[in-house]
Amino acid sequence: MSEQTSTNKETKLFLGRYEILSEVGHGGMGRVYKVKDVRLDRIVALKVLLKSLTLNEENIQRFMREAKSNAALRHPNIVTLYDFGKVKETVYLTMDFIEGGSLEDFLKREKPSFEFSCKILLKLLDAIGYAHGKNIIHRDIKPSNILLQGENPFITDFGLAKAVHDSINLSQSGAILGTPSYMAPEQAQGMKENPVDQQSDIYSLGATFYQMLTGKLPIEGETVFQIMYKLASEIPPKPCDICPEIPLTLSEICLKALEKDKKSRYQTTEEMAKAIQHYLEGSTPSEKKLLQEKRPFEKTHFRKNLPEQKTTLIDKNRTIPAMEKPSKAKPGKGKERKKTSHNSEIKLSLFLILGAAIVVVLLIFVISINKKNTKPYPIVSENTRPEEPKHPVIEKRPEEPKHPVIEKRPEEPKHP
């Protein structure tokens, strides 16, 4: 009986060491389990590469590189790696298990205050800056890859990290790696002339900060190719336009991190952290009150659940051309609402244009009538001669008296 019990216990163990307790989640490259390390008597997270991907040797090398990159990192806000390896067709690694869930789950439940968002971002910037100092680029920063325990974030999943001096150089194979809505434009293009670097991670941090402030993604679309098309052609709305209570300074910091030209972004995580810290220290008492009280940590019923996005591996040859229009999305309730509001806006615009045209026509008509009824005043100048009358003027002669006038002759003198 005891032998049967021990046999059943062995069947539950992975590699004779890890007891699987539950599945935590899964992504584009693997599944994550909560397991117990029976040798060291501790709870850890076990990540296993999907079997459908083990047939590709390049994916296996990329997954193993995650372990190699992560093993070199020791930071309080980066998940610590304990073990990794390959057994037959199974590639795995174990790491810290963080209670509390991901930042993505938190944003679906809560609406964080601006102060909380700034504090989380400062710790993320410090952690990513530490990785950059080790010549490691994460390449897939997003809320689902950020575990949250209270006010302490932990960055995980360096499976897409690129060591700048890595001799394997798998990222030159033409594959585009990352999550579309958090992906920098140069990462979506996948061009060797504009490679992924530290500014690409800064863009992803800016997209994450944008979502924490507004509850929306900077670039949204129905399909991966729609998002990538908008990523190259559209500028995200200002956070303060979406949510008026967002301070203008935080809105500008967010947009600078999301500049399409990476030369216009923050060049280092330290530079972006200084901007956030300067705002927190220099804010007025009224602004500090706004940071703390305007968005309390309470559940919000109006906050919609954002669509889940997974890490995407795309063939560069299949990416949407620069000038190609995105494919039409399938009709749905959300789209019908957008169409209704768009049609009402068009009708209102046409009505205003028609009213303005009628007013202009009436003004022209009134002016033309006034011109017809108004006689022009003659312009008289010194050089202007009076016009001769059309009909000849007949001079009147003095009338002759009806009776002849007899002139009296002087009387002749009488002679004596």
Secondary structure per residue as TSV (DSSP state, phi and psi in degrees):
chain	resnum	aa	ss	phi	psi
A	1	M	-	360.0	-42.2
A	2	S	H	-67.2	-34.3
A	3	E	H	-67.0	-37.0
A	4	Q	H	-67.9	-37.6
A	5	T	H	-64.9	-43.6
A	6	S	H	-65.3	-34.6
A	7	T	H	-66.0	-42.4
A	8	N	H	-65.1	-35.2
A	9	K	H	-66.7	-38.5
A	10	E	H	-66.2	-33.2
A	11	T	H	-68.5	-21.7
A	12	K	T	-84.2	-12.5
A	13	L	E	-88.4	139.8
A	14	F	E	-94.5	122.1
A	15	L	T	60.5	24.8
A	16	G	T	67.8	14.9
A	17	R	T	-136.5	-36.6
A	18	Y	E	-108.1	121.4
A	19	E	E	-92.8	116.5
A	20	I	E	-76.6	122.5
A	21	L	E	-97.7	-43.5
A	22	S	E	-165.9	162.8
A	23	E	E	-92.3	128.8
A	24	V	E	-88.5	-42.8
A	25	G	E	177.7	-179.4
A	26	H	E	-149.0	153.5
A	27	G	-	-128.3	-161.0
A	28	G	S	-73.0	-14.4
A	29	M	S	-124.1	-15.6
A	30	G	E	-168.2	176.0
A	31	R	E	-112.5	148.6
A	32	V	E	-118.4	132.5
A	33	Y	E	-122.8	151.1
A	34	K	E	-91.5	119.5
A	35	V	E	-132.4	164.5
A	36	K	E	-113.7	125.5
A	37	D	E	-82.0	104.4
A	38	V	T	-71.3	-21.8
A	39	R	T	-72.6	-44.8
A	40	L	T	-101.5	-1.1
A	41	D	T	54.1	59.2
A	42	R	E	-148.4	157.0
A	43	I	E	-90.8	129.7
A	44	V	E	-135.6	169.8
A	45	A	E	-101.6	134.1
A	46	L	E	-114.2	122.8
A	47	K	E	-111.8	128.9
A	48	V	E	-123.4	131.8
A	49	L	E	-68.1	138.1
A	50	L	-	-59.5	138.1
A	51	K	G	-63.8	-28.5
A	52	S	G	-66.1	-17.1
A	53	L	G	-101.2	-7.4
A	54	T	T	-75.6	-12.0
A	55	L	T	-73.7	-19.7
A	56	N	-	-96.5	114.5
A	57	E	H	-64.5	-29.8
A	58	E	H	-65.8	-41.2
A	59	N	H	-64.3	-37.1
A	60	I	H	-64.3	-43.4
A	61	Q	H	-64.1	-37.6
A	62	R	H	-66.4	-40.9
A	63	F	H	-66.4	-41.2
A	64	M	H	-66.8	-31.2
A	65	R	H	-68.5	-28.7
A	66	E	H	-58.1	-44.8
A	67	A	H	-65.5	-41.5
A	68	K	H	-65.1	-41.0
A	69	S	H	-69.6	-44.8
A	70	N	H	-67.4	-32.0
A	71	A	H	-65.3	-23.5
A	72	A	T	-84.5	-4.3
A	73	L	-	-103.7	129.0
A	74	R	-	-133.3	96.1
A	75	H	-	-144.2	143.4
A	76	P	T	-63.5	-16.7
A	77	N	T	-113.1	21.5
A	78	I	B	-125.0	131.8
A	79	V	-	-62.7	131.7
A	80	T	-	-83.2	134.9
A	81	L	E	-92.4	136.1
A	82	Y	E	-106.4	-44.3
A	83	D	E	-153.0	151.5
A	84	F	E	-155.1	158.4
A	85	G	E	175.2	-175.7
A	86	K	E	-138.0	127.1
A	87	V	E	-126.3	112.4
A	88	K	T	55.7	-115.1
A	89	E	T	-99.6	6.7
A	90	T	E	-105.3	123.6
A	91	V	E	-110.7	132.2
A	92	Y	E	-143.5	166.8
A	93	L	E	-154.7	153.5
A	94	T	E	-121.2	147.5
A	95	M	E	-151.7	179.0
A	96	D	E	-56.6	139.5
A	97	F	-	-99.6	119.6
A	98	I	-	-102.2	118.4
A	99	E	T	-75.1	141.7
A	100	G	T	123.5	-19.0
A	101	G	-	88.7	-173.9
A	102	S	B	-96.3	165.8
A	103	L	H	-64.5	-31.5
A	104	E	H	-61.6	-45.4
A	105	D	H	-64.1	-39.1
A	106	F	H	-62.6	-42.7
A	107	L	H	-69.2	-21.5
A	108	K	H	-76.2	-25.9
A	109	R	H	-97.9	-36.8
A	110	E	B	-122.0	161.8
A	111	K	-	-118.6	96.5
A	112	P	-	-67.4	151.8
A	113	S	-	-73.0	164.7
A	114	F	H	-64.9	-38.2
A	115	E	H	-64.2	-43.6
A	116	F	H	-61.5	-44.0
A	117	S	H	-61.6	-40.4
A	118	C	H	-66.4	-41.1
A	119	K	H	-66.0	-41.2
A	120	I	H	-63.0	-43.7
A	121	L	H	-63.4	-39.8
A	122	L	H	-60.4	-41.0
A	123	K	H	-69.6	-36.4
A	124	L	H	-66.8	-41.7
A	125	L	H	-62.1	-38.6
A	126	D	H	-66.5	-40.6
A	127	A	H	-68.9	-45.2
A	128	I	H	-68.4	-36.0
A	129	G	H	-62.6	-36.7
A	130	Y	H	-63.4	-43.5
A	131	A	H	-64.1	-39.7
A	132	H	H	-62.5	-33.9
A	133	G	H	-65.6	-22.0
A	134	K	T	-94.5	12.4
A	135	N	T	62.3	36.0
A	136	I	E	-120.0	129.5
A	137	I	E	-112.1	130.8
A	138	H	-	-70.0	-51.0
A	139	R	S	77.3	-6.6
A	140	D	-	-146.7	49.0
A	141	I	-	-76.7	127.4
A	142	K	-	-164.1	163.3
A	143	P	G	-58.3	-32.0
A	144	S	G	-72.9	-17.3
A	145	N	G	-98.7	11.7
A	146	I	E	-119.7	111.3
A	147	L	E	-86.3	144.3
A	148	L	E	-125.1	125.6
A	149	Q	E	-128.4	97.3
A	150	G	T	68.1	-121.2
A	151	E	T	-104.8	16.7
A	152	N	E	-110.9	114.9
A	153	P	E	-88.9	150.9
A	154	F	E	-132.6	122.0
A	155	I	E	-85.7	132.6
A	156	T	-	-131.7	-178.7
A	157	D	-	59.5	68.1
A	158	F	G	-87.2	29.3
A	159	G	G	-65.3	-21.5
A	160	L	G	-105.9	9.3
A	161	A	-	-65.3	147.0
A	162	K	E	-124.0	113.7
A	163	A	E	-74.2	123.6
A	164	V	T	-58.4	-35.2
A	165	H	T	-101.2	21.6
A	166	D	-	-70.5	126.9
A	167	S	S	-73.2	-22.7
A	168	I	S	-69.1	-42.8
A	169	N	-	54.9	51.8
A	170	L	G	-68.3	-24.5
A	171	S	G	-70.0	-9.1
A	172	Q	G	-85.0	5.6
A	173	S	G	-78.7	-6.9
A	174	G	S	99.7	0.6
A	175	A	E	-85.7	143.7
A	176	I	E	-103.9	121.9
A	177	L	E	-117.1	137.6
A	178	G	E	142.6	-176.3
A	179	T	-	-110.4	122.4
A	180	P	G	-49.8	-51.6
A	181	S	G	-69.2	-17.1
A	182	Y	G	-108.9	5.7
A	183	M	-	-88.5	135.9
A	184	A	-	-69.5	151.2
A	185	P	H	-55.5	-41.9
A	186	E	H	-67.6	-27.2
A	187	Q	H	-72.8	-36.7
A	188	A	H	-69.6	-32.8
A	189	Q	H	-71.5	-34.2
A	190	G	T	64.1	35.4
A	191	M	-	-99.8	139.2
A	192	K	T	-68.0	-27.1
A	193	E	T	-69.8	-23.6
A	194	N	S	-129.1	74.1
A	195	P	-	-72.7	163.6
A	196	V	-	-75.1	135.3
A	197	D	-	-147.7	-158.9
A	198	Q	H	-61.9	-35.6
A	199	Q	H	-64.6	-23.8
A	200	S	H	-67.6	-40.1
A	201	D	H	-66.5	-36.2
A	202	I	H	-64.2	-38.7
A	203	Y	H	-61.0	-45.8
A	204	S	H	-63.6	-37.4
A	205	L	H	-65.4	-38.0
A	206	G	H	-64.0	-39.4
A	207	A	H	-65.5	-39.4
A	208	T	H	-65.5	-42.7
A	209	F	H	-64.1	-38.6
A	210	Y	H	-58.3	-44.7
A	211	Q	H	-67.5	-36.2
A	212	M	H	-67.1	-35.2
A	213	L	H	-77.7	-45.1
A	214	T	H	-103.1	-21.3
A	215	G	S	80.7	6.8
A	216	K	S	-128.2	163.4
A	217	L	-	-87.9	146.5
A	218	P	S	-64.8	-34.5
A	219	I	S	-127.5	124.6
A	220	E	-	-126.0	153.8
A	221	G	-	-170.5	163.3
A	222	E	S	-78.5	-28.9
A	223	T	S	-130.5	167.2
A	224	V	H	-61.0	-41.1
A	225	F	H	-73.4	-30.2
A	226	Q	H	-64.7	-43.1
A	227	I	H	-63.3	-43.0
A	228	M	H	-67.8	-33.2
A	229	Y	H	-66.4	-46.6
A	230	K	H	-66.1	-33.4
A	231	L	H	-60.0	-33.1
A	232	A	H	-89.2	-17.0
A	233	S	H	-123.7	-18.1
A	234	E	-	-116.1	148.3
A	235	I	-	-100.6	133.6
A	236	P	-	-62.9	146.5
A	237	P	-	-62.6	152.6
A	238	K	-	-66.6	135.0
A	239	P	H	-56.5	-37.4
A	240	C	H	-70.8	-18.9
A	241	D	H	-77.2	-34.0
A	242	I	H	-74.0	-42.8
A	243	C	S	-131.6	98.2
A	244	P	T	-58.3	-25.3
A	245	E	T	-77.4	-7.2
A	246	I	S	-68.6	125.8
A	247	P	-	-58.3	142.6
A	248	L	H	-60.7	-37.1
A	249	T	H	-62.4	-44.2
A	250	L	H	-65.5	-36.4
A	251	S	H	-63.1	-41.8
A	252	E	H	-69.3	-38.4
A	253	I	H	-61.2	-43.1
A	254	C	H	-64.1	-45.4
A	255	L	H	-68.3	-32.9
A	256	K	H	-65.8	-37.4
A	257	A	H	-68.2	-21.0
A	258	L	T	-101.4	14.9
A	259	E	-	-60.5	139.4
A	260	K	S	-70.0	-36.4
A	261	D	S	-84.2	115.9
A	262	K	G	-67.5	-16.7
A	263	K	G	-70.7	-21.0
A	264	S	G	-89.5	-8.2
A	265	R	S	-82.2	178.2
A	266	Y	-	-63.8	132.9
A	267	Q	S	-80.2	-24.0
A	268	T	S	-138.9	160.2
A	269	T	H	-66.5	-30.9
A	270	E	H	-63.9	-38.0
A	271	E	H	-64.7	-42.4
A	272	M	H	-68.7	-38.7
A	273	A	H	-63.1	-38.0
A	274	K	H	-63.7	-37.2
A	275	A	H	-65.1	-42.2
A	276	I	H	-66.1	-46.7
A	277	Q	H	-63.6	-39.5
A	278	H	H	-62.7	-39.1
A	279	Y	H	-66.6	-44.0
A	280	L	H	-63.4	-38.6
A	281	E	H	-79.7	-30.8
A	282	G	H	-96.7	1.4
A	283	S	-	-70.9	146.5
A	284	T	-	-73.3	164.5
A	285	P	H	-55.9	-38.3
A	286	S	H	-66.4	-37.7
A	287	E	H	-68.5	-37.6
A	288	K	H	-64.6	-37.5
A	289	K	H	-65.4	-38.2
A	290	L	H	-64.6	-41.8
A	291	L	H	-60.6	-36.7
A	292	Q	H	-91.3	-33.6
A	293	E	H	-110.7	-17.5
A	294	K	S	-68.5	-34.2
A	295	R	S	-129.8	79.1
A	296	P	-	-67.8	163.2
A	297	F	S	-78.8	72.6
A	298	E	-	-129.6	157.3
A	299	K	B	-69.4	140.6
A	300	T	-	-118.1	124.3
A	301	H	T	-81.0	-20.3
A	302	F	T	-86.5	-6.3
A	303	R	-	-81.8	113.2
A	304	K	-	-77.4	152.5
A	305	N	-	-75.3	128.0
A	306	L	-	-77.7	148.1
A	307	P	-	-64.2	140.2
A	308	E	-	-73.3	133.6
A	309	Q	-	-123.0	133.4
A	310	K	-	-108.9	160.7
A	311	T	-	-58.9	132.3
A	312	T	E	-114.1	134.9
A	313	L	E	-112.8	111.0
A	314	I	E	-121.6	138.1
A	315	D	E	-72.5	128.2
A	316	K	G	-60.1	-29.4
A	317	N	G	-71.5	-14.7
A	318	R	G	-101.7	1.4
A	319	T	S	-68.6	154.6
A	320	I	-	-69.8	136.5
A	321	P	-	-62.3	159.8
A	322	A	T	-62.4	-38.6
A	323	M	T	-102.2	4.6
A	324	E	-	-79.7	138.6
A	325	K	-	-77.9	145.7
A	326	P	-	-67.6	151.5
A	327	S	-	-67.1	151.6
A	328	K	-	-72.4	137.6
A	329	A	-	-80.5	157.6
A	330	K	-	-67.5	142.5
A	331	P	-	-66.2	145.8
A	332	G	-	-156.3	-178.4
A	333	K	H	-64.1	-43.8
A	334	G	H	-60.9	-40.2
A	335	K	H	-69.5	-36.6
A	336	E	H	-63.1	-39.3
A	337	R	H	-64.0	-41.6
A	338	K	H	-62.1	-40.9
A	339	K	H	-64.5	-42.5
A	340	T	H	-61.5	-48.0
A	341	S	H	-65.0	-36.7
A	342	H	H	-66.7	-41.0
A	343	N	H	-65.3	-40.4
A	344	S	H	-63.7	-37.9
A	345	E	H	-64.5	-39.1
A	346	I	H	-65.0	-43.4
A	347	K	H	-62.7	-43.1
A	348	L	H	-62.2	-41.2
A	349	S	H	-64.4	-42.3
A	350	L	H	-64.3	-40.0
A	351	F	H	-62.4	-43.7
A	352	L	H	-65.2	-40.8
A	353	I	H	-64.3	-42.4
A	354	L	H	-64.4	-41.9
A	355	G	H	-62.8	-41.4
A	356	A	H	-64.6	-38.3
A	357	A	H	-64.9	-39.8
A	358	I	H	-64.2	-42.1
A	359	V	H	-62.1	-42.1
A	360	V	H	-63.2	-41.9
A	361	V	H	-63.7	-42.0
A	362	L	H	-63.3	-41.3
A	363	L	H	-62.1	-43.8
A	364	I	H	-62.4	-39.3
A	365	F	H	-65.5	-45.0
A	366	V	H	-63.8	-41.3
A	367	I	H	-64.6	-39.5
A	368	S	H	-66.2	-37.4
A	369	I	H	-66.7	-41.8
A	370	N	H	-62.0	-36.1
A	371	K	H	-66.1	-36.9
A	372	K	H	-69.7	-37.9
A	373	N	H	-83.4	-10.6
A	374	T	S	-97.8	121.5
A	375	K	-	-81.7	139.1
A	376	P	-	-73.6	140.7
A	377	Y	-	-82.1	135.8
A	378	P	-	-68.7	142.9
A	379	I	-	-98.7	115.7
A	380	V	-	-107.4	132.1
A	381	S	-	-136.1	170.4
A	382	E	T	-64.8	-33.6
A	383	N	T	-83.9	-5.0
A	384	T	-	-86.4	124.3
A	385	R	-	-90.2	145.9
A	386	P	-	-68.3	141.8
A	387	E	-	-71.4	142.1
A	388	E	-	-74.7	143.8
A	389	P	-	-65.4	147.5
A	390	K	S	-65.6	-38.9
A	391	H	S	-99.1	140.2
A	392	P	-	-64.3	142.6
A	393	V	-	-90.4	124.0
A	394	I	-	-96.9	122.3
A	395	E	-	-76.8	132.6
A	396	K	-	-81.9	128.8
A	397	R	-	-86.8	151.3
A	398	P	-	-67.7	136.6
A	399	E	-	-67.0	140.1
A	400	E	-	-79.7	144.0
A	401	P	-	-67.5	143.0
A	402	K	S	-61.3	-40.6
A	403	H	S	-100.7	139.8
A	404	P	-	-67.4	142.6
A	405	V	-	-90.3	121.1
A	406	I	-	-94.9	120.5
A	407	E	-	-77.2	133.0
A	408	K	-	-80.1	127.0
A	409	R	-	-86.6	149.7
A	410	P	-	-70.3	140.1
A	411	E	-	-66.6	139.3
A	412	E	-	-77.7	144.2
A	413	P	-	-70.1	137.4
A	414	K	-	-76.7	137.3
A	415	H	-	-92.5	143.7
A	416	P	-	-70.0	360.0
